[in-house]
Amino acid sequence: MKLARWMNRPVGRIARVVVGIALIVAGLAAGGVGGTVLVVVGLVPVATGVAGICLLGPLLGGSLR
């Protein structure tokens, strides 16, 4: 529950965006199929961080927003 609340705060949103960007950069550097997978996976935390939603929130006992 605490993690879900933290992830919905501005600090959690920024952390998700930073992690997502790191995954995208790593994917672009790696190249190939594995790199493409990392880029796609990295887009998820960036998109959810920018949109202000946490997809894991309901699984952790919190809310989506």
Backbone torsions as a table, in degrees:
resi	resn	phi	psi	omega
1	MET	NA	-43.1	179.9
2	LYS	-64.3	-38.3	179.2
3	LEU	-63.7	-41.4	179.3
4	ALA	-63.4	-41.1	178.4
5	ARG	-66.1	-40.8	180.0
6	TRP	-64.8	-41.1	-178.6
7	MET	-65.9	-24.1	179.8
8	ASN	-89.8	-4.8	176.8
9	ARG	-85.9	164.9	-179.4
10	PRO	-56.0	-37.6	179.6
11	VAL	-64.1	-41.5	177.9
12	GLY	-66.0	-38.5	177.5
13	ARG	-64.4	-43.1	178.6
14	ILE	-64.6	-41.2	178.8
15	ALA	-60.7	-41.9	178.6
16	ARG	-63.7	-41.2	179.1
17	VAL	-65.1	-43.2	-179.8
18	VAL	-63.7	-45.2	178.8
19	VAL	-63.2	-42.0	179.0
20	GLY	-61.8	-43.4	178.3
21	ILE	-64.4	-39.8	177.7
22	ALA	-61.8	-40.6	177.8
23	LEU	-65.3	-40.2	179.1
24	ILE	-64.1	-45.6	179.4
25	VAL	-62.8	-43.1	178.5
26	ALA	-62.7	-40.3	178.6
27	GLY	-65.2	-40.9	178.1
28	LEU	-66.7	-36.4	178.6
29	ALA	-70.6	-36.7	-177.6
30	ALA	-73.1	-41.1	-178.1
31	GLY	69.5	-179.2	178.7
32	GLY	69.2	-166.6	-177.8
33	VAL	-66.8	-42.5	179.0
34	GLY	-61.3	-40.2	177.6
35	GLY	-65.4	-39.4	177.4
36	THR	-63.0	-40.9	177.8
37	VAL	-62.7	-43.8	178.5
38	LEU	-61.7	-40.2	178.8
39	VAL	-62.9	-45.8	-179.7
40	VAL	-64.5	-43.6	178.6
41	VAL	-64.2	-36.9	178.9
42	GLY	-67.5	-26.8	178.7
43	LEU	-67.4	-28.8	-177.8
44	VAL	-64.1	-54.3	179.3
45	PRO	-65.4	-30.7	176.8
46	VAL	-65.6	-47.6	-178.6
47	ALA	-64.0	-44.0	-179.0
48	THR	-70.8	-33.6	177.2
49	GLY	-67.2	-41.8	179.0
50	VAL	-68.8	-39.2	-178.4
51	ALA	-77.2	-16.3	178.6
52	GLY	79.8	25.9	176.4
53	ILE	-117.8	155.5	178.6
54	CYS	-125.3	109.6	-177.7
55	LEU	-65.8	-26.1	179.1
56	LEU	-85.6	-10.5	-178.5
57	GLY	-51.5	-53.2	-180.0
58	PRO	-63.1	-31.8	177.8
59	LEU	-71.5	-26.4	-179.0
60	LEU	-97.0	8.3	177.6
61	GLY	89.5	11.2	178.6
62	GLY	-108.8	-160.5	179.4
63	SER	-105.9	168.7	178.3
64	LEU	-71.1	-30.5	178.7
65	ARG	-109.5	NA	NA
